[in-house]
Amino acid sequence: MTTREDFLAELTDVLELEPDACMDDEFRDYDEWDSLMFLSMVTHLRDSYGLELTPELFETIDTWEDIYNKLPQ
């Protein structure tokens, strides 16, 4: 399984986030958060981790840590 550090590093790269992002960040609070970032995140999580980010699942997550904890084992 991917480490938290590797997971966050990939997201930081894919979503073009500041390198000081942390697992406790609430991603919806980012100034850059918009529909394009959302689609990039959904696509990356599906293609890289096999995680289908359904609307129901999306309602239950707030931080990168929340997403990491939902990754398939």
PQR file of N, CA, C, O and H, with PARSE charges and radii, in Angstrom:
ATOM      1  N   MET A   1       0.841  -1.185   0.000 -0.4000 1.5000
ATOM      2  CA  MET A   1       0.000   0.000   0.000 -0.0000 2.0000
ATOM      3  C   MET A   1       0.882   1.243   0.000  0.5500 1.7000
ATOM      4  O   MET A   1       1.973   1.246   0.571 -0.5500 1.4000
ATOM      5  N   THR A   2       0.410   2.264  -0.627 -0.4000 1.5000
ATOM      6  CA  THR A   2       1.104   3.536  -0.703 -0.0000 2.0000
ATOM      7  C   THR A   2       1.175   4.198   0.675  0.5500 1.7000
ATOM      8  O   THR A   2       0.210   4.174   1.438 -0.5500 1.4000
ATOM      9  H   THR A   2      -0.476   2.262  -1.090  0.4000 1.0000
ATOM     10  N   THR A   3       2.311   4.775   0.973 -0.4000 1.5000
ATOM     11  CA  THR A   3       2.444   5.487   2.249 -0.0000 2.0000
ATOM     12  C   THR A   3       1.693   6.820   2.174  0.5500 1.7000
ATOM     13  O   THR A   3       1.403   7.331   1.092 -0.5500 1.4000
ATOM     14  H   THR A   3       3.095   4.794   0.353  0.4000 1.0000
ATOM     15  N   ARG A   4       1.393   7.359   3.337 -0.4000 1.5000
ATOM     16  CA  ARG A   4       0.727   8.664   3.402 -0.0000 2.0000
ATOM     17  C   ARG A   4       1.572   9.729   2.687  0.5500 1.7000
ATOM     18  O   ARG A   4       1.041  10.574   1.967 -0.5500 1.4000
ATOM     19  H   ARG A   4       1.629   6.944   4.216  0.4000 1.0000
ATOM     20  N   GLU A   5       2.884   9.675   2.894 -0.4000 1.5000
ATOM     21  CA  GLU A   5       3.779  10.658   2.296 -0.0000 2.0000
ATOM     22  C   GLU A   5       3.752  10.573   0.768  0.5500 1.7000
ATOM     23  O   GLU A   5       3.688  11.594   0.083 -0.5500 1.4000
ATOM     24  H   GLU A   5       3.316   8.988   3.479  0.4000 1.0000
ATOM     25  N   ASP A   6       3.801   9.344   0.242 -0.4000 1.5000
ATOM     26  CA  ASP A   6       3.752   9.164  -1.215 -0.0000 2.0000
ATOM     27  C   ASP A   6       2.404   9.595  -1.775  0.5500 1.7000
ATOM     28  O   ASP A   6       2.337  10.231  -2.827 -0.5500 1.4000
ATOM     29  H   ASP A   6       3.854   8.515   0.798  0.4000 1.0000
ATOM     30  N   PHE A   7       1.331   9.248  -1.071 -0.4000 1.5000
ATOM     31  CA  PHE A   7      -0.012   9.633  -1.495 -0.0000 2.0000
ATOM     32  C   PHE A   7      -0.131  11.145  -1.588  0.5500 1.7000
ATOM     33  O   PHE A   7      -0.613  11.673  -2.590 -0.5500 1.4000
ATOM     34  H   PHE A   7       1.385   8.732  -0.217  0.4000 1.0000
ATOM     35  N   LEU A   8       0.305  11.840  -0.550 -0.4000 1.5000
ATOM     36  CA  LEU A   8       0.214  13.301  -0.536 -0.0000 2.0000
ATOM     37  C   LEU A   8       1.122  13.920  -1.593  0.5500 1.7000
ATOM     38  O   LEU A   8       0.746  14.903  -2.232 -0.5500 1.4000
ATOM     39  H   LEU A   8       0.696  11.411   0.265  0.4000 1.0000
ATOM     40  N   ALA A   9       2.301  13.361  -1.782 -0.4000 1.5000
ATOM     41  CA  ALA A   9       3.216  13.875  -2.806 -0.0000 2.0000
ATOM     42  C   ALA A   9       2.608  13.744  -4.195  0.5500 1.7000
ATOM     43  O   ALA A   9       2.738  14.656  -5.011 -0.5500 1.4000
ATOM     44  H   ALA A   9       2.607  12.563  -1.263  0.4000 1.0000
ATOM     45  N   GLU A  10       1.949  12.627  -4.477 -0.4000 1.5000
ATOM     46  CA  GLU A  10       1.294  12.438  -5.775 -0.0000 2.0000
ATOM     47  C   GLU A  10       0.179  13.450  -5.966  0.5500 1.7000
ATOM     48  O   GLU A  10       0.078  14.076  -7.021 -0.5500 1.4000
ATOM     49  H   GLU A  10       1.843  11.886  -3.814  0.4000 1.0000
ATOM     50  N   LEU A  11      -0.668  13.615  -4.941 -0.4000 1.5000
ATOM     51  CA  LEU A  11      -1.768  14.571  -5.049 -0.0000 2.0000
ATOM     52  C   LEU A  11      -1.252  15.991  -5.233  0.5500 1.7000
ATOM     53  O   LEU A  11      -1.791  16.761  -6.028 -0.5500 1.4000
ATOM     54  H   LEU A  11      -0.586  13.106  -4.084  0.4000 1.0000
ATOM     55  N   THR A  12      -0.210  16.327  -4.498 -0.4000 1.5000
ATOM     56  CA  THR A  12       0.381  17.661  -4.614 -0.0000 2.0000
ATOM     57  C   THR A  12       0.843  17.909  -6.047  0.5500 1.7000
ATOM     58  O   THR A  12       0.663  19.002  -6.586 -0.5500 1.4000
ATOM     59  H   THR A  12       0.228  15.702  -3.852  0.4000 1.0000
ATOM     60  N   ASP A  13       1.438  16.891  -6.657 -0.4000 1.5000
ATOM     61  CA  ASP A  13       1.909  17.011  -8.034 -0.0000 2.0000
ATOM     62  C   ASP A  13       0.745  17.056  -9.021  0.5500 1.7000
ATOM     63  O   ASP A  13       0.675  17.958  -9.857 -0.5500 1.4000
ATOM     64  H   ASP A  13       1.584  16.004  -6.219  0.4000 1.0000
ATOM     65  N   VAL A  14      -0.155  16.105  -8.931 -0.4000 1.5000
ATOM     66  CA  VAL A  14      -1.270  15.993  -9.880 -0.0000 2.0000
ATOM     67  C   VAL A  14      -2.179  17.215  -9.820  0.5500 1.7000
ATOM     68  O   VAL A  14      -2.612  17.721 -10.855 -0.5500 1.4000
ATOM     69  H   VAL A  14      -0.099  15.373  -8.252  0.4000 1.0000
ATOM     70  N   LEU A  15      -2.466  17.686  -8.617 -0.4000 1.5000
ATOM     71  CA  LEU A  15      -3.399  18.797  -8.447 -0.0000 2.0000
ATOM     72  C   LEU A  15      -2.710  20.157  -8.399  0.5500 1.7000
ATOM     73  O   LEU A  15      -3.357  21.189  -8.219 -0.5500 1.4000
ATOM     74  H   LEU A  15      -2.114  17.275  -7.776  0.4000 1.0000
ATOM     75  N   GLU A  16      -1.376  20.143  -8.565 -0.4000 1.5000
ATOM     76  CA  GLU A  16      -0.584  21.368  -8.582 -0.0000 2.0000
ATOM     77  C   GLU A  16      -0.805  22.192  -7.311  0.5500 1.7000
ATOM     78  O   GLU A  16      -1.072  23.393  -7.366 -0.5500 1.4000
ATOM     79  H   GLU A  16      -0.851  19.305  -8.712  0.4000 1.0000
ATOM     80  N   LEU A  17      -0.687  21.511  -6.167 -0.4000 1.5000
ATOM     81  CA  LEU A  17      -0.836  22.155  -4.872 -0.0000 2.0000
ATOM     82  C   LEU A  17       0.513  22.624  -4.360  0.5500 1.7000
ATOM     83  O   LEU A  17       1.560  22.200  -4.849 -0.5500 1.4000
ATOM     84  H   LEU A  17      -0.471  20.535  -6.123  0.4000 1.0000
ATOM     85  N   GLU A  18       0.477  23.498  -3.377 -0.4000 1.5000
ATOM     86  CA  GLU A  18       1.701  23.940  -2.720 -0.0000 2.0000
ATOM     87  C   GLU A  18       2.354  22.731  -2.043  0.5500 1.7000
ATOM     88  O   GLU A  18       1.652  21.855  -1.538 -0.5500 1.4000
ATOM     89  H   GLU A  18      -0.373  23.842  -2.979  0.4000 1.0000
ATOM     90  N   PRO A  19       3.682  22.676  -2.027 -0.5600 1.5000
ATOM     91  CA  PRO A  19       4.364  21.521  -1.437  0.2800 2.0000
ATOM     92  C   PRO A  19       4.187  21.404   0.075  0.5500 1.7000
ATOM     93  O   PRO A  19       4.553  20.383   0.656 -0.5500 1.4000
ATOM     94  N   ASP A  20       3.637  22.424   0.719 -0.4000 1.5000
ATOM     95  CA  ASP A  20       3.442  22.351   2.162 -0.0000 2.0000
ATOM     96  C   ASP A  20       2.069  21.796   2.553  0.5500 1.7000
ATOM     97  O   ASP A  20       1.666  21.901   3.712 -0.5500 1.4000
ATOM     98  H   ASP A  20       3.339  23.254   0.247  0.4000 1.0000
ATOM     99  N   ALA A  21       1.358  21.215   1.604 -0.4000 1.5000
ATOM    100  CA  ALA A  21       0.064  20.591   1.908 -0.0000 2.0000
ATOM    101  C   ALA A  21       0.282  19.478   2.928  0.5500 1.7000
ATOM    102  O   ALA A  21       1.332  18.836   2.950 -0.5500 1.4000
ATOM    103  H   ALA A  21       1.685  21.130   0.663  0.4000 1.0000
ATOM    104  N   CYS A  22      -0.722  19.260   3.771 -0.4000 1.5000
ATOM    105  CA  CYS A  22      -0.603  18.177   4.751 -0.0000 2.0000
ATOM    106  C   CYS A  22      -1.886  17.348   4.770  0.5500 1.7000
ATOM    107  O   CYS A  22      -2.927  17.775   4.272 -0.5500 1.4000
ATOM    108  H   CYS A  22      -1.575  19.781   3.754  0.4000 1.0000
ATOM    109  N   MET A  23      -1.789  16.180   5.344 -0.4000 1.5000
ATOM    110  CA  MET A  23      -2.890  15.224   5.327 -0.0000 2.0000
ATOM    111  C   MET A  23      -4.136  15.743   6.043  0.5500 1.7000
ATOM    112  O   MET A  23      -5.245  15.303   5.744 -0.5500 1.4000
ATOM    113  H   MET A  23      -0.943  15.834   5.749  0.4000 1.0000
ATOM    114  N   ASP A  24      -3.968  16.669   6.979 -0.4000 1.5000
ATOM    115  CA  ASP A  24      -5.108  17.205   7.721 -0.0000 2.0000
ATOM    116  C   ASP A  24      -5.789  18.384   7.021  0.5500 1.7000
ATOM    117  O   ASP A  24      -6.797  18.897   7.507 -0.5500 1.4000
ATOM    118  H   ASP A  24      -3.066  17.027   7.222  0.4000 1.0000
ATOM    119  N   ASP A  25      -5.244  18.809   5.887 -0.4000 1.5000
ATOM    120  CA  ASP A  25      -5.855  19.918   5.157 -0.0000 2.0000
ATOM    121  C   ASP A  25      -7.257  19.544   4.692  0.5500 1.7000
ATOM    122  O   ASP A  25      -7.486  18.437   4.204 -0.5500 1.4000
ATOM    123  H   ASP A  25      -4.426  18.392   5.492  0.4000 1.0000
ATOM    124  N   GLU A  26      -8.183  20.472   4.847 -0.4000 1.5000
ATOM    125  CA  GLU A  26      -9.519  20.299   4.280 -0.0000 2.0000
ATOM    126  C   GLU A  26      -9.471  20.854   2.865  0.5500 1.7000
ATOM    127  O   GLU A  26      -9.427  22.067   2.657 -0.5500 1.4000
ATOM    128  H   GLU A  26      -7.997  21.371   5.244  0.4000 1.0000
ATOM    129  N   PHE A  27      -9.480  19.943   1.898 -0.4000 1.5000
ATOM    130  CA  PHE A  27      -9.225  20.330   0.512 -0.0000 2.0000
ATOM    131  C   PHE A  27     -10.237  21.325  -0.024  0.5500 1.7000
ATOM    132  O   PHE A  27      -9.894  22.119  -0.901 -0.5500 1.4000
ATOM    133  H   PHE A  27      -9.516  18.958   2.067  0.4000 1.0000
ATOM    134  N   ARG A  28     -11.465  21.317   0.464 -0.4000 1.5000
ATOM    135  CA  ARG A  28     -12.467  22.273  -0.011 -0.0000 2.0000
ATOM    136  C   ARG A  28     -12.134  23.710   0.401  0.5500 1.7000
ATOM    137  O   ARG A  28     -12.696  24.658  -0.147 -0.5500 1.4000
ATOM    138  H   ARG A  28     -11.743  20.672   1.176  0.4000 1.0000
ATOM    139  N   ASP A  29     -11.231  23.872   1.355 -0.4000 1.5000
ATOM    140  CA  ASP A  29     -10.846  25.202   1.818 -0.0000 2.0000
ATOM    141  C   ASP A  29      -9.737  25.829   0.982  0.5500 1.7000
ATOM    142  O   ASP A  29      -9.429  27.007   1.160 -0.5500 1.4000
ATOM    143  H   ASP A  29     -10.774  23.102   1.800  0.4000 1.0000
ATOM    144  N   TYR A  30      -9.134  25.069   0.076 -0.4000 1.5000
ATOM    145  CA  TYR A  30      -8.087  25.625  -0.770 -0.0000 2.0000
ATOM    146  C   TYR A  30      -8.670  26.692  -1.694  0.5500 1.7000
ATOM    147  O   TYR A  30      -9.767  26.528  -2.229 -0.5500 1.4000
ATOM    148  H   TYR A  30      -9.384  24.112  -0.069  0.4000 1.0000
ATOM    149  N   ASP A  31      -7.934  27.775  -1.876 -0.4000 1.5000
ATOM    150  CA  ASP A  31      -8.363  28.814  -2.812 -0.0000 2.0000
ATOM    151  C   ASP A  31      -8.510  28.254  -4.224  0.5500 1.7000
ATOM    152  O   ASP A  31      -9.359  28.702  -4.995 -0.5500 1.4000
ATOM    153  H   ASP A  31      -7.043  27.908  -1.441  0.4000 1.0000
ATOM    154  N   GLU A  32      -7.666  27.261  -4.557 -0.4000 1.5000
ATOM    155  CA  GLU A  32      -7.673  26.672  -5.907 -0.0000 2.0000
ATOM    156  C   GLU A  32      -8.806  25.681  -6.125  0.5500 1.7000
ATOM    157  O   GLU A  32      -9.022  25.242  -7.254 -0.5500 1.4000
ATOM    158  H   GLU A  32      -6.977  26.897  -3.931  0.4000 1.0000
ATOM    159  N   TRP A  33      -9.540  25.315  -5.070 -0.4000 1.5000
ATOM    160  CA  TRP A  33     -10.555  24.271  -5.185 -0.0000 2.0000
ATOM    161  C   TRP A  33     -11.652  24.715  -6.140  0.5500 1.7000
ATOM    162  O   TRP A  33     -12.313  25.730  -5.919 -0.5500 1.4000
ATOM    163  H   TRP A  33      -9.365  25.672  -4.152  0.4000 1.0000
ATOM    164  N   ASP A  34     -11.835  23.947  -7.196 -0.4000 1.5000
ATOM    165  CA  ASP A  34     -12.901  24.210  -8.162 -0.0000 2.0000
ATOM    166  C   ASP A  34     -13.263  22.903  -8.847  0.5500 1.7000
ATOM    167  O   ASP A  34     -12.737  21.846  -8.499 -0.5500 1.4000
ATOM    168  H   ASP A  34     -11.299  23.122  -7.375  0.4000 1.0000
ATOM    169  N   SER A  35     -14.153  22.975  -9.812 -0.4000 1.5000
ATOM    170  CA  SER A  35     -14.634  21.753 -10.467 -0.0000 2.0000
ATOM    171  C   SER A  35     -13.522  21.037 -11.232  0.5500 1.7000
ATOM    172  O   SER A  35     -13.532  19.809 -11.318 -0.5500 1.4000
ATOM    173  H   SER A  35     -14.580  23.834 -10.095  0.4000 1.0000
ATOM    174  N   LEU A  36     -12.579  21.771 -11.779 -0.4000 1.5000
ATOM    175  CA  LEU A  36     -11.473  21.142 -12.503 -0.0000 2.0000
ATOM    176  C   LEU A  36     -10.574  20.365 -11.544  0.5500 1.7000
ATOM    177  O   LEU A  36     -10.147  19.254 -11.858 -0.5500 1.4000
ATOM    178  H   LEU A  36     -12.572  22.769 -11.709  0.4000 1.0000
ATOM    179  N   MET A  37     -10.286  20.943 -10.380 -0.4000 1.5000
ATOM    180  CA  MET A  37      -9.480  20.238  -9.390 -0.0000 2.0000
ATOM    181  C   MET A  37     -10.227  18.989  -8.920  0.5500 1.7000
ATOM    182  O   MET A  37      -9.626  17.929  -8.744 -0.5500 1.4000
ATOM    183  H   MET A  37     -10.633  21.846 -10.126  0.4000 1.0000
ATOM    184  N   PHE A  38     -11.522  19.119  -8.721 -0.4000 1.5000
ATOM    185  CA  PHE A  38     -12.334  17.970  -8.302 -0.0000 2.0000
ATOM    186  C   PHE A  38     -12.245  16.848  -9.331  0.5500 1.7000
ATOM    187  O   PHE A  38     -12.015  15.694  -8.971 -0.5500 1.4000
ATOM    188  H   PHE A  38     -12.010  19.980  -8.863  0.4000 1.0000
ATOM    189  N   LEU A  39     -12.426  17.179 -10.608 -0.4000 1.5000
ATOM    190  CA  LEU A  39     -12.367  16.156 -11.658 -0.0000 2.0000
ATOM    191  C   LEU A  39     -10.979  15.533 -11.756  0.5500 1.7000
ATOM    192  O   LEU A  39     -10.856  14.327 -11.972 -0.5500 1.4000
ATOM    193  H   LEU A  39     -12.613  18.117 -10.901  0.4000 1.0000
ATOM    194  N   SER A  40      -9.948  16.334 -11.602 -0.4000 1.5000
ATOM    195  CA  SER A  40      -8.578  15.803 -11.620 -0.0000 2.0000
ATOM    196  C   SER A  40      -8.370  14.835 -10.465  0.5500 1.7000
ATOM    197  O   SER A  40      -7.754  13.783 -10.631 -0.5500 1.4000
ATOM    198  H   SER A  40     -10.048  17.313 -11.427  0.4000 1.0000
ATOM    199  N   MET A  41      -8.886  15.193  -9.294 -0.4000 1.5000
ATOM    200  CA  MET A  41      -8.748  14.334  -8.124 -0.0000 2.0000
ATOM    201  C   MET A  41      -9.501  13.024  -8.328  0.5500 1.7000
ATOM    202  O   MET A  41      -8.965  11.950  -8.055 -0.5500 1.4000
ATOM    203  H   MET A  41      -9.386  16.048  -9.158  0.4000 1.0000
ATOM    204  N   VAL A  42     -10.734  13.108  -8.802 -0.4000 1.5000
ATOM    205  CA  VAL A  42     -11.546  11.904  -9.024 -0.0000 2.0000
ATOM    206  C   VAL A  42     -10.860  10.977 -10.020  0.5500 1.7000
ATOM    207  O   VAL A  42     -10.781   9.769  -9.796 -0.5500 1.4000
ATOM    208  H   VAL A  42     -11.169  13.980  -9.023  0.4000 1.0000
ATOM    209  N   THR A  43     -10.370  11.533 -11.106 -0.4000 1.5000
ATOM    210  CA  THR A  43      -9.706  10.737 -12.135 -0.0000 2.0000
ATOM    211  C   THR A  43      -8.430  10.094 -11.593  0.5500 1.7000
ATOM    212  O   THR A  43      -8.180   8.912 -11.832 -0.5500 1.4000
ATOM    213  H   THR A  43     -10.434  12.514 -11.288  0.4000 1.0000
ATOM    214  N   HIS A  44      -7.633  10.858 -10.874 -0.4000 1.5000
ATOM    215  CA  HIS A  44      -6.389  10.324 -10.310 -0.0000 2.0000
ATOM    216  C   HIS A  44      -6.677   9.199  -9.322  0.5500 1.7000
ATOM    217  O   HIS A  44      -6.026   8.155  -9.369 -0.5500 1.4000
ATOM    218  H   HIS A  44      -7.835  11.818 -10.680  0.4000 1.0000
ATOM    219  N   LEU A  45      -7.629   9.398  -8.441 -0.4000 1.5000
ATOM    220  CA  LEU A  45      -7.940   8.371  -7.440 -0.0000 2.0000
ATOM    221  C   LEU A  45      -8.451   7.090  -8.105  0.5500 1.7000
ATOM    222  O   LEU A  45      -8.122   5.987  -7.669 -0.5500 1.4000
ATOM    223  H   LEU A  45      -8.157  10.246  -8.403  0.4000 1.0000
ATOM    224  N   ARG A  46      -9.246   7.238  -9.149 -0.4000 1.5000
ATOM    225  CA  ARG A  46      -9.755   6.059  -9.859 -0.0000 2.0000
ATOM    226  C   ARG A  46      -8.642   5.348 -10.613  0.5500 1.7000
ATOM    227  O   ARG A  46      -8.495   4.130 -10.505 -0.5500 1.4000
ATOM    228  H   ARG A  46      -9.514   8.134  -9.503  0.4000 1.0000
ATOM    229  N   ASP A  47      -7.865   6.097 -11.370 -0.4000 1.5000
ATOM    230  CA  ASP A  47      -6.837   5.491 -12.215 -0.0000 2.0000
ATOM    231  C   ASP A  47      -5.649   4.946 -11.420  0.5500 1.7000
ATOM    232  O   ASP A  47      -5.089   3.910 -11.779 -0.5500 1.4000
ATOM    233  H   ASP A  47      -7.985   7.085 -11.458  0.4000 1.0000
ATOM    234  N   SER A  48      -5.267   5.620 -10.365 -0.4000 1.5000
ATOM    235  CA  SER A  48      -4.081   5.224  -9.610 -0.0000 2.0000
ATOM    236  C   SER A  48      -4.368   4.261  -8.466  0.5500 1.7000
ATOM    237  O   SER A  48      -3.523   3.439  -8.113 -0.5500 1.4000
ATOM    238  H   SER A  48      -5.722   6.462 -10.073  0.4000 1.0000
ATOM    239  N   TYR A  49      -5.557   4.365  -7.891 -0.4000 1.5000
ATOM    240  CA  TYR A  49      -5.849   3.584  -6.687 -0.0000 2.0000
ATOM    241  C   TYR A  49      -7.099   2.727  -6.787  0.5500 1.7000
ATOM    242  O   TYR A  49      -7.372   1.934  -5.886 -0.5500 1.4000
ATOM    243  H   TYR A  49      -6.244   5.033  -8.177  0.4000 1.0000
ATOM    244  N   GLY A  50      -7.857   2.865  -7.852 -0.4000 1.5000
ATOM    245  CA  GLY A  50      -9.084   2.089  -7.985 -0.0000 2.0000
ATOM    246  C   GLY A  50     -10.193   2.562  -7.065  0.5500 1.7000
ATOM    247  O   GLY A  50     -11.137   1.818  -6.798 -0.5500 1.4000
ATOM    248  H   GLY A  50      -7.635   3.509  -8.584  0.4000 1.0000
ATOM    249  N   LEU A  51     -10.090   3.801  -6.574 -0.4000 1.5000
ATOM    250  CA  LEU A  51     -11.105   4.345  -5.684 -0.0000 2.0000
ATOM    251  C   LEU A  51     -12.140   5.116  -6.499  0.5500 1.7000
ATOM    252  O   LEU A  51     -11.815   6.114  -7.143 -0.5500 1.4000
ATOM    253  H   LEU A  51      -9.324   4.405  -6.791  0.4000 1.0000
ATOM    254  N   GLU A  52     -13.367   4.655  -6.467 -0.4000 1.5000
ATOM    255  CA  GLU A  52     -14.463   5.353  -7.130 -0.0000 2.0000
ATOM    256  C   GLU A  52     -15.047   6.349  -6.140  0.5500 1.7000
ATOM    257  O   GLU A  52     -15.666   5.960  -5.149 -0.5500 1.4000
ATOM    258  H   GLU A  52     -13.631   3.845  -5.944  0.4000 1.0000
ATOM    259  N   LEU A  53     -14.849   7.618  -6.408 -0.4000 1.5000
ATOM    260  CA  LEU A  53     -15.304   8.663  -5.513 -0.0000 2.0000
ATOM    261  C   LEU A  53     -16.734   9.041  -5.880  0.5500 1.7000
ATOM    262  O   LEU A  53     -16.969  10.000  -6.615 -0.5500 1.4000
ATOM    263  H   LEU A  53     -14.346   7.933  -7.213  0.4000 1.0000
ATOM    264  N   THR A  54     -17.681   8.272  -5.357 -0.4000 1.5000
ATOM    265  CA  THR A  54     -19.101   8.513  -5.616 -0.0000 2.0000
ATOM    266  C   THR A  54     -19.565   9.758  -4.856  0.5500 1.7000
ATOM    267  O   THR A  54     -18.905  10.179  -3.906 -0.5500 1.4000
ATOM    268  H   THR A  54     -17.489   7.493  -4.760  0.4000 1.0000
ATOM    269  N   PRO A  55     -20.682  10.346  -5.259 -0.5600 1.5000
ATOM    270  CA  PRO A  55     -21.204  11.491  -4.510  0.2800 2.0000
ATOM    271  C   PRO A  55     -21.443  11.163  -3.033  0.5500 1.7000
ATOM    272  O   PRO A  55     -21.198  11.997  -2.161 -0.5500 1.4000
ATOM    273  N   GLU A  56     -21.914   9.968  -2.763 -0.4000 1.5000
ATOM    274  CA  GLU A  56     -22.162   9.564  -1.372 -0.0000 2.0000
ATOM    275  C   GLU A  56     -20.859   9.500  -0.575  0.5500 1.7000
ATOM    276  O   GLU A  56     -20.801   9.947   0.570 -0.5500 1.4000
ATOM    277  H   GLU A  56     -22.114   9.291  -3.471  0.4000 1.0000
ATOM    278  N   LEU A  57     -19.821   8.944  -1.187 -0.4000 1.5000
ATOM    279  CA  LEU A  57     -18.527   8.863  -0.522 -0.0000 2.0000
ATOM    280  C   LEU A  57     -17.930  10.255  -0.352  0.5500 1.7000
ATOM    281  O   LEU A  57     -17.357  10.567   0.692 -0.5500 1.4000
ATOM    282  H   LEU A  57     -19.868   8.581  -2.117  0.4000 1.0000
ATOM    283  N   PHE A  58     -18.066  11.081  -1.370 -0.4000 1.5000
ATOM    284  CA  PHE A  58     -17.506  12.432  -1.317 -0.0000 2.0000
ATOM    285  C   PHE A  58     -18.095  13.236  -0.149  0.5500 1.7000
ATOM    286  O   PHE A  58     -17.404  14.063   0.445 -0.5500 1.4000
ATOM    287  H   PHE A  58     -18.532  10.828  -2.218  0.4000 1.0000
ATOM    288  N   GLU A  59     -19.336  13.000   0.170 -0.4000 1.5000
ATOM    289  CA  GLU A  59     -19.980  13.696   1.293 -0.0000 2.0000
ATOM    290  C   GLU A  59     -19.395  13.304   2.642  0.5500 1.7000
ATOM    291  O   GLU A  59     -19.584  14.023   3.623 -0.5500 1.4000
ATOM    292  H   GLU A  59     -19.898  12.328  -0.313  0.4000 1.0000
ATOM    293  N   THR A  60     -18.686  12.177   2.713 -0.4000 1.5000
ATOM    294  CA  THR A  60     -18.176  11.682   3.993 -0.0000 2.0000
ATOM    295  C   THR A  60     -16.711  12.032   4.230  0.5500 1.7000
ATOM    296  O   THR A  60     -16.150  11.666   5.263 -0.5500 1.4000
ATOM    297  H   THR A  60     -18.533  11.593   1.916  0.4000 1.0000
ATOM    298  N   ILE A  61     -16.085  12.736   3.285 -0.4000 1.5000
ATOM    299  CA  ILE A  61     -14.662  13.047   3.413 -0.0000 2.0000
ATOM    300  C   ILE A  61     -14.445  14.555   3.435  0.5500 1.7000
ATOM    301  O   ILE A  61     -15.174  15.315   2.796 -0.5500 1.4000
ATOM    302  H   ILE A  61     -16.541  13.033   2.446  0.4000 1.0000
ATOM    303  N   ASP A  62     -13.429  14.969   4.183 -0.4000 1.5000
ATOM    304  CA  ASP A  62     -13.095  16.391   4.263 -0.0000 2.0000
ATOM    305  C   ASP A  62     -11.612  16.656   4.059  0.5500 1.7000
ATOM    306  O   ASP A  62     -11.233  17.729   3.590 -0.5500 1.4000
ATOM    307  H   ASP A  62     -12.837  14.352   4.702  0.4000 1.0000
ATOM    308  N   THR A  63     -10.773  15.691   4.405 -0.4000 1.5000
ATOM    309  CA  THR A  63      -9.323  15.892   4.367 -0.0000 2.0000
ATOM    310  C   THR A  63      -8.666  14.849   3.462  0.5500 1.7000
ATOM    311  O   THR A  63      -9.289  13.866   3.062 -0.5500 1.4000
ATOM    312  H   THR A  63     -11.081  14.819   4.786  0.4000 1.0000
ATOM    313  N   TRP A  64      -7.398  15.090   3.154 -0.4000 1.5000
ATOM    314  CA  TRP A  64      -6.626  14.103   2.384 -0.0000 2.0000
ATOM    315  C   TRP A  64      -6.506  12.805   3.181  0.5500 1.7000
ATOM    316  O   TRP A  64      -6.497  11.717   2.605 -0.5500 1.4000
ATOM    317  H   TRP A  64      -6.892  15.888   3.479  0.4000 1.0000
ATOM    318  N   GLU A  65      -6.414  12.921   4.487 -0.4000 1.5000
ATOM    319  CA  GLU A  65      -6.351  11.735   5.353 -0.0000 2.0000
ATOM    320  C   GLU A  65      -7.625  10.901   5.212  0.5500 1.7000
ATOM    321  O   GLU A  65      -7.563   9.673   5.163 -0.5500 1.4000
ATOM    322  H   GLU A  65      -6.420  13.805   4.954  0.4000 1.0000
ATOM    323  N   ASP A  66      -8.768  11.563   5.147 -0.4000 1.5000
ATOM    324  CA  ASP A  66     -10.036  10.845   4.964 -0.0000 2.0000
ATOM    325  C   ASP A  66     -10.019  10.028   3.670  0.5500 1.7000
ATOM    326  O   ASP A  66     -10.453   8.876   3.637 -0.5500 1.4000
ATOM    327  H   ASP A  66      -8.819  12.561   5.186  0.4000 1.0000
ATOM    328  N   ILE A  67      -9.511  10.646   2.615 -0.4000 1.5000
ATOM    329  CA  ILE A  67      -9.436   9.944   1.332 -0.0000 2.0000
ATOM    330  C   ILE A  67      -8.460   8.783   1.430  0.5500 1.7000
ATOM    331  O   ILE A  67      -8.759   7.673   0.990 -0.5500 1.4000
ATOM    332  H   ILE A  67      -9.159  11.582   2.641  0.4000 1.0000
ATOM    333  N   TYR A  68      -7.301   9.041   2.002 -0.4000 1.5000
ATOM    334  CA  TYR A  68      -6.294   7.984   2.155 -0.0000 2.0000
ATOM    335  C   TYR A  68      -6.872   6.784   2.884  0.5500 1.7000
ATOM    336  O   TYR A  68      -6.607   5.641   2.511 -0.5500 1.4000
ATOM    337  H   TYR A  68      -7.058   9.943   2.360  0.4000 1.0000
ATOM    338  N   ASN A  69      -7.646   7.032   3.901 -0.4000 1.5000
ATOM    339  CA  ASN A  69      -8.240   5.937   4.679 -0.0000 2.0000
ATOM    340  C   ASN A  69      -9.305   5.160   3.913  0.5500 1.7000
ATOM    341  O   ASN A  69      -9.688   4.066   4.329 -0.5500 1.4000
ATOM    342  H   ASN A  69      -7.861   7.960   4.204  0.4000 1.0000
ATOM    343  N   LYS A  70      -9.786   5.706   2.805 -0.4000 1.5000
ATOM    344  CA  LYS A  70     -10.792   5.022   1.968 -0.0000 2.0000
ATOM    345  C   LYS A  70     -10.156   4.215   0.834  0.5500 1.7000
ATOM    346  O   LYS A  70     -10.850   3.474   0.138 -0.5500 1.4000
ATOM    347  H   LYS A  70      -9.476   6.594   2.467  0.4000 1.0000
ATOM    348  N   LEU A  71      -8.846   4.353   0.645 -0.4000 1.5000
ATOM    349  CA  LEU A  71      -8.195   3.633  -0.453 -0.0000 2.0000
ATOM    350  C   LEU A  71      -8.358   2.123  -0.265  0.5500 1.7000
ATOM    351  O   LEU A  71      -8.250   1.617   0.852 -0.5500 1.4000
ATOM    352  H   LEU A  71      -8.282   4.955   1.210  0.4000 1.0000
ATOM    353  N   PRO A  72      -8.619   1.405  -1.370 -0.5600 1.5000
ATOM    354  CA  PRO A  72      -8.699  -0.056  -1.284  0.2800 2.0000
ATOM    355  C   PRO A  72      -7.377  -0.636  -0.786  0.5500 1.7000
ATOM    356  O   PRO A  72      -6.305  -0.152  -1.149 -0.5500 1.4000
ATOM    357  N   GLN A  73      -7.457  -1.642   0.021 -0.4000 1.5000
ATOM    358  CA  GLN A  73      -6.261  -2.276   0.579 -0.0000 2.0000
ATOM    359  C   GLN A  73      -5.567  -3.120  -0.449  0.5500 1.7000
ATOM    360  O   GLN A  73      -4.539  -3.731  -0.155 -0.5500 1.4000
ATOM    361  H   GLN A  73      -8.328  -2.035   0.316  0.4000 1.0000
TER
END
